[in-house]
């Protein structure tokens, strides 16, 4: 079946504009805005501070221009204590991102991993989410930030499901396009990039969906606002190639697990028509983990049991929680 994508978008955006005109009928799903629960300590610029001591001045370059880099890292409670999932890979990407925007970061991946372990210990939080961030600091304005000092911080808090507590999600192909390689470095996790994601998320939620799917500059599937995307067709696991996406660490984990399970994988272009005709689909991301999709723009997944997606979700959860010895390499254990 062929889909008139432009006509579909016209109808959806017409409904969106009508909803804005009549606020009584404008329903925004609220579960993605999650209030952060305070923890005891934050690490900033070499020092552990109390939560309320960790402050940033209003004349901070990154606040005005989006000139910062960040990561999101999950840590889980297991029978043998807390584990931090793929800390090494997250901090390696953090440092690569810093180099790309000429942030001077005087710490190594090993240094950051030790700080992360100590932060978990000091806060006595067994399971949650950690946010490393580095940015050009206060005192300088203008589009050359290199005179500004670098501020670096790590914070954490308890956090459960990011996208939804429900078993599956309803997704929407957004009219907002993903940033392109000609505009920016797609592989840098830059704070300023995420306004693109915010716009797509707001549109999707304004239309009553749980999450957005962004297309690339050619009109093919790219990724979610904060997640990578996979589809399944005829038991083949398919995900967009790295050209127009931020290649996620959770994405990498799923690909390795799938290879170990002898699942056929294709990293390639996915059209909107293929997306709508998929047997299964799911998002991956550190915050989202593995989030199953049941519907995209009213098109139900062909196999509503989502068997392969559910299998991969379970295998991922077991790996992240220290239940699978072969993936122990992904875990940093916190010894109290």
N, C-alpha and C positions, 0 to 999 in steps of 0.2 A: 504494500500500500504506500502511495506517495503522499507526503504531507506538504501542505502549503504553509511553510514556516512563517513567512512574512504576514500572511493573513491571520494566522494564529496569534502572532505577536500583537497585531493591530487590535484584535478582540480583547486580549488580556490587558494591554495598556489602556484601552478605552475604559475597561472596568476599573482599572487602577485610578485613572483620572477622575472617574465618576465617584469613586469611593472617597477620594480626597475632598471633593466638593461637598459630600454629605458625610460628616464625621460620625454620624450615628450608625453608618453602615461600613465604616472603615475599621476592619478588624486586624489588629497586628498581633501575631502570636508572640508571647512574651518570654518563652522559656530560654531563649538564647542570651538574654541579658541576666546574668547571674551575679548576685551581690557577693563580693569577696568577703569571706570570713577572716577576720584578723588573726594573724599568728603572732608569736611573741617577738621574733627577731627578724631583721633584714640585714643582709651583708651589703655594704656600700663602700667602695674605694678602700678596701683593706680592713674595714672595721665592722664588727657586728653592732648594730644599733637596735633600739627598740622600734617597734612598728611605727609609733608616732614621731620618733626622732628622724625617720628616713624621709627627708623633704628635698624638694628641688625648687630652685628660684624661678620666678615667673619670667625673668630675662634669661631663658635657657634656649640655646639655638634650636635644639631638636623639637621643643614645644612649638616653635614658630614655623619650622621648615620640614619637619618629619625626618630629620637627619640622624636617625638612630637605627640600631640593629637589635634583634632579639631572638630568643628561642622559647619554646615551650617544652617542658620535660615532665613526664609522668613518673610518679613513684608509687609503689604498691606494697601493701601489707601482705606478708606471706607467713606460713607456719614457722619459718626460720628467721623472721624479722623483715624489716623493710628492704626493698630493692629499688634502685633507680634504674629506669629502663633506657638503655642506649645513651647513657651520659656521654660516653666518648664521642660518638658520632654527632651528637647535638653540639658539644663544645667545639669540635673540629669545624663544623659549619659556622658556628658563631664567630670563630677567629677568621675564617675565610671571608665572611661577610664584612667584618671589620676592616680587613685589608683592602677590600674592594672600594670602600668609601673613605679610606685613609684615616681611620680611627687608630690611634696609638693605644694598644692594649698590652700592658706589661705583665701578662699572665699567660701560662701555657694551658693546654687542654688538661694536663695532669693537675695543675694548680686549681683550675675551676672544679674539677671532679672532687678534689679534697674539700674545697669550700662547700660544695653542694652536700656532701656527706655530713659535714659539721653542722650545716644549717638545718638539716633534717633532725640531727641529734638535739640541737639546742632548742628547737621548736617543739620537739616531742609530738610531731604529727606523723602518724604511721602511714597515711596514704593521702595523696593529693597531687597537686600540680605546682611546678616550679617555673619561674619566669626570670631567666637571665636577660639583662638589657644593658646596652652600652650606647652612649650618645654624646654628641658635642654639647658641652656644658654652658655655663652662664658667662655673660660679660661681653659677648661679641654678637653682632647682627650682620646681615648681609649673606650673599650666596657663596662666599668662600669661608667655610667654617674652620679651616685648619689652624687658626690661631687660638681657638677655644680649647680648653682642657677637655679631656675625656672623663666622663662619669660612667662608672660601671656598678651594677647592682644585681643582686639575686634576692628574690622574694619567693615565698611559697605559701600555699593555703590549702585547706581541705577542699576537694572538688570532685564531684561525681560525674554524672552524664552531662556533656556539653550541649549536644543538639536536642535531645529529648529523652525522657524516661520511657517513652513508648518503644515498642519492638521495632517498628519500621517508620520511615519518613516519607513525606510527600515533597517532591522537588519540582523546581520551576526553572526552565531555561531562560536566563535573564536577557534583557535587551542591553545590559551593560557588558561590553566586551572586556576580556582580559587584557592587561597591559601587554605590549609586544616587545620582542627583543630589540627592535629598532628604537624603542623609547627608553629602555632601562635594562639592567642586568637581571634576568628572570630568576637567577639562582641565588640572589642576595635576599635575605629575609629582612627587608627594610621596613621600618615603621611606616614611612610615607606611602608605601605601596598599598597599604590596607584600606585607604579610603575608597579605592576601587572596589574592594570586597564589601565595605560597608554599604555602598550604594546598591550593589546587587542583592545583598541580604535584605535591605529595607524594602526593595521592590518585591522580592519573593514573599516576605512576611505580610506586606501590604495586600497581597493577593491571596493570603490565607495558606501559603505553603510553609513548610518547615525550613527549607534551605534552597539556595540558588545553585544553578550550574552556569558557569560562564563559558562562552565560546571564544575561540582565538580569532585572530585578525582575518582568517580565511572562512570563518563561519562554521568551523568544526569544534568539537567538544574539547575544552581545555581542562577545567577543574572546578571545584567548588570555591567559595570565598576563602575558606581556610582549610580546605581538604583536597586531596586527590580523588579521582573517581575511577571506578572499575565497572565494566559490564561483563556479563556472561552470555554467550550465545553458543548453543550446541556443545556445552561443556568446555568451551574455550574461554579462558580468562583474558580479557582485553582491556588495555589501559592506554591513554594517550602517551605518545613518545615524549621525551623530555624537552623538545624544542620550545614549547610555549607554556611550560609549567614550572613551578618550584618543585623539584623532585623531593618528595617527602621521605622522612626516615621511616614512618609507618608504612608508606608505599613500598619502600625497599624491603621492609620486614615481610610484608605479604608476598612480594615476589619471591623472596628466598624460601618462605614456607611452601608456596605453591610449587616451586621447582623441586623441593624435597619430597613433595607429595605426588610428583610426576604428572602434574596438571599442565596441560598445554597452555602456553602464554603467548600473547601477541602484544607488542608495544608498537602502536601505529595510530594513524588518523582514525577518528571515530566521527561519523557524520551524525547530524541530528536525527535523521531517519533511523539509523542503526540504534541510537539511544532509545528512541520510542519503541523500537521493535525488539529490545533486549529481553532475554529470558529472565535475567536478574541484574541488579545493580547495587553498588554500595560505595560509600565514601570511606576514605581513610585519612587519619590525621592524629597528631598527639592528643589534642583536646577531644576530637570526635571519636578516637580509637577506630573501631570498625562499626559503621552505622549503616544498617540495611535500608534500602530504598524499595518501597512497594509501588510507587506511582510517580510518573513524571508528566506534568501538564495534562493530567487526566488519562494518560496512557498507562494502564496497569502492566506491571511486569508479567511476562507470559507464564512464568512459573512462580506462583504466589507463595509456594513453600520455601523458595530461595535456598535450595539445598546446598549448593556449592558455597554460596556466600555465608551461610550459617556455619558450615564446616570450617571455613577459613577464619571466621570470627572467633570460634571456639579455640582453634589452634593458636591464634594470635593471643588471646586472653591467657591461655595456659602458658605460653612462652613468656609473656610479660610478667606473669606472677610466679615465675620460677618453678613451674610444674613440668617442664620439658628439658631434660638434661642437655640435649644437643644445642639448646639456645642459651645456655648459661653464660656464654661469651657476651651476651647482650646486657647482662645484669651487673650493676655495682651494688654490692651488699653493704648495708649500713649496720655496723657492729656497735651496739650500744655498750 
